[in-house]
Amino acid sequence: MDRALYGSNGFYRRNAPGAHFRACAQPAEEFATAVARIAVAIGATEVVDIGAGRGALLTALEPRLRTVALHGIEVVARPAALPARIGWSELAPPEGDGVRLLVANEWLNNVPLDVVEVDLGGTLRQVFVAPDGNEATGDPPGATDLAWLARWWPLDGAAPGTRAEVGSPRDQAWAATVRSVQRGLALAVDLAHLTGRRPPHGTLVGYRDGVAVMPTPDGSTDLIAHVALDACAAAGVRAGAAATVLATQDDALRALEVSAPPVPDEYRWLIQAVGIELPTVLDQIHRSI
Ligand SMILES: C[S@@+](CC[C@H](N)C(=O)[O-])C[C@H]1O[C@@H](n2cnc3c(N)ncnc32)[C@H](O)[C@@H]1O
């Protein structure tokens, strides 16, 4: 999955994400308004967008947050049309004395993970996918993956064919993101599922030209899998987050007084504060957990 998305011939080296898939279904302008309101509420001095794509959010924030530094983190090159004052790099810029709002919009669902499946004998096995989409099962997962599954996606007694997606790489990615904030907020917006409501057959899917297709790892297709966002939240707490809100997108936008068409409950926001209090507007959001 890593090579198919980010390798030298990978999907994201050659495509703009918005052209193929839009996970969170919020119109760009409304989302930018919501992010700008959070930035103002915490007195942010910079907004860092991780997995910034082609810079759509930062471009929409630029006229809204004139005195706030804006920075995109991307594995793909800086878009030519990006306003000059927006910074762009592959790694997070060092944090100064300010207050950082870090946004990860539809980033975690693209962080590669492993898929496992219960075989006919009841043994859990890794699933391998060839570039043409053909699947085969292999060895049982390693101890680290088994520990993650036992805690976050238990499969005891599950029927043959039941699948799980091992979220530990997303937990690690999110923990590193939270650690990159010394004072401020980290916000992940993504397609998510929670303990007790994991999808029995997984969620891995491909997108090409806006249409869901077989998840072929040949670089032609965006590959996404929903995020075990409660596991990421726990990883964020271990990484230093002092306050957490995990809410549906509708509840988050309502609290921020941003009107947008309602979306299904799987669209969720994880907000974690480090070194600052949660502002009242976020503290009053109805929490999922
Ligand atoms: C689904 S796209 C979302 C883009 C954008 N946030 C949007 O909403 O349009 C995920 C983006 O994350 C980027 N990405 C994935 N892993 C990354 C990493 N480790 N560092 C920086 N960017 C990364 C990909 O290149 C891709 O552009």
The ligand as an SDF file (V2000), in Angstrom:
LIG
                    3D

 27 29  0  0  0  0  0  0  0  0999 V2000
   -6.6400   11.9690    0.7590 C   0  0  0  0  0  0  0  0  0  0  0  0
   -5.3660   13.1240    0.5020 S   0  0  0  0  0  0  0  0  0  0  0  0
   -6.0280   14.5110    1.3820 C   0  0  0  0  0  0  0  0  0  0  0  0
   -5.5410   15.7970    0.8380 C   0  0  0  0  0  0  0  0  0  0  0  0
   -6.1180   17.0710    1.4620 C   0  0  0  0  0  0  0  0  0  0  0  0
   -6.0150   17.0930    2.9080 N   0  0  0  0  0  0  0  0  0  0  0  0
   -7.5450   17.2770    1.0140 C   0  0  0  0  0  0  0  0  0  0  0  0
   -8.4280   17.1900    1.8620 O   0  0  0  0  0  0  0  0  0  0  0  0
   -7.7610   17.5060   -0.1730 O   0  0  0  0  0  0  0  0  0  0  0  0
   -4.0240   12.5930    1.5820 C   0  0  0  0  0  0  0  0  0  0  0  0
   -2.7310   13.3580    1.3300 C   0  0  0  0  0  0  0  0  0  0  0  0
   -1.7660   12.9920    2.3370 O   0  0  0  0  0  0  0  0  0  0  0  0
   -0.4720   13.0190    1.7480 C   0  0  0  0  0  0  0  0  0  0  0  0
    0.4250   12.2600    2.6130 N   0  0  0  0  0  0  0  0  0  0  0  0
    0.3740   10.9610    2.9270 C   0  0  0  0  0  0  0  0  0  0  0  0
    1.3490   10.6150    3.7880 N   0  0  0  0  0  0  0  0  0  0  0  0
    2.0340   11.7600    4.0600 C   0  0  0  0  0  0  0  0  0  0  0  0
    3.1430   12.0640    4.9020 C   0  0  0  0  0  0  0  0  0  0  0  0
    3.7440   11.1320    5.6450 N   0  0  0  0  0  0  0  0  0  0  0  0
    3.5750   13.3280    4.9500 N   0  0  0  0  0  0  0  0  0  0  0  0
    2.9680   14.2840    4.2090 C   0  0  0  0  0  0  0  0  0  0  0  0
    1.9070   14.0530    3.3920 N   0  0  0  0  0  0  0  0  0  0  0  0
    1.4550   12.8120    3.3220 C   0  0  0  0  0  0  0  0  0  0  0  0
   -0.7280   12.4170    0.3710 C   0  0  0  0  0  0  0  0  0  0  0  0
    0.2990   12.7440   -0.5480 O   0  0  0  0  0  0  0  0  0  0  0  0
   -2.0770   13.0330   -0.0050 C   0  0  0  0  0  0  0  0  0  0  0  0
   -1.9260   14.2200   -0.7530 O   0  0  0  0  0  0  0  0  0  0  0  0
  1  2  1  0
  2  3  1  0
  2 10  1  0
  3  4  1  0
  4  5  1  0
  5  6  1  0
  5  7  1  0
  7  8  2  0
  7  9  1  0
 10 11  1  0
 11 12  1  0
 11 26  1  0
 12 13  1  0
 13 14  1  0
 13 24  1  0
 14 15  1  0
 14 23  1  0
 15 16  2  0
 16 17  1  0
 17 18  1  0
 17 23  2  0
 18 19  1  0
 18 20  2  0
 20 21  1  0
 21 22  2  0
 22 23  1  0
 24 25  1  0
 24 26  1  0
 26 27  1  0
M  CHG  2   2   1   9  -1
M  END
$$$$
